C-alpha cells in the first residue's frame, strides 16, 4: 500500500462561503425571480472544500465519486457555507463527508471521494 503523505489524517476540514449569484444560479421555471443555487454549483463548492482541507499536504487529487443530496433551495443573494471533513484514508483514496448550509439549515449533504495523484 502506498505511503500516506505526512500530516494527512482523518479529521482535516475546510469550509467555504459562497454568495449565490450569477453563474451559480438555476431557475427551475426559467424565470429569473425563481433562480436558486444550482446543484452543480453546490457540488463544485463541496469538491473545492475537500481540496482545501488537504491543501499543503497533498499536491494534487482527482475526484472520482460524488454521492450528495440537494434537499433545500438557497435563493439569489444568500450566502451558503460548505464544509468538508476527511473521514477515511485508504492508500491513495480519500473519503470526505460534505455539507452545505444556509444559516442553520442543511441544504445539501453527502460524501465525496478523491484519489491522490501527486503527493
N, C-alpha and C positions, 0 to 999 in steps of 0.2 A: 504494500500500500504506500502511495506517495507520502512524503513528509508534509505535515501541516505547517504552513508558514508561522513563524514565531509571532505570538501575540493574537493569533486567530483562535478565539474561544467563544463558546456559546454565551449569549447574553449581550454581545455587542449590539448596539442600537443606534438608530439615527431617525430624526424627524425632519420633515419639510413642510413649509406652508405654501399654499398656492391661492392666489386671487383668481376666482372663477370669472374669466372674461375671454373675449376674442376666440382664438382657435381652440380653446379648451371647452367650448360650448357645443351643445347639440340640442336641437329642438325636435321633440317627437311629433309635433303638429306642423312643423315648417314655419311657424310664426315666431318672430324674434322675441316676443313677450313671454313665450313658453320655454325659452332656452335654459338649459341646466348643464351642470358638469357632465361631460361625456364619459362613458365607461372607458374608452381607450385612454383618455387623459388621466383618469384616476389610476388606471393600471400603470401608466408611464411613471406617475409620481411614486407608486409603490416600488417599481423597479429601481428608480433613482435613489430612493431611500435605502434600499438594500445595498446598492453600490456605495453610497456614502457611509453606511455602517462598517464597511470593511476597507474603506479607502486608507491608504498609507500602510496597509498590511498586505493586501492582495493587489498585484499590479494590474491585472485585467481579469474579468469574468464575463461569462455569457449566460443569459437567461435561457432556460430550456423547458420550464414548466410554470404555468400560471393557473391557479385554481382559486378564483375570487368570486364573491357575490357583491353586486352593487344593489343595495337594499333601500336606498332613500336618495332623494334629489338634493342638490346644492344649487341654489339659484345664482344667476348672474350677479356679480358684485360681492358675493360672500367669500369668505376665506376658509379653506379646509386645511386640516393638518393630517399628514400621513406619517405613520411610524412603522418602521421595520425592525424586527429583532431576530438575530441569528439564533436558531433553536437547535440545529443539528449540523454536525460536520461528519461527512463520510468520505474520507480521502479528499478528492478534489471537488466533491459535490456538497453543496451547502443548501440548507433549507431555512427559510425565513417565515415568520408569522408577520402579516401585514394588516394594517387597518387604516382607514381614513375616517376622520370625524369632522363634523360641522358643529362647533361648540362641544357640548357634551353628547351629541347624538352620533351614533355609529352609522355611517352611510355606506361603507364598504369594508370587507374583511376577507381573509383567506390566507393562502400560503403561496410562496414563490420560491422556485429552485434555481440556483445558478451553479455553474461549473467554473472552477478556476482554470484559466487558460494561460496565465502568466503569474508566477509568484512574485 
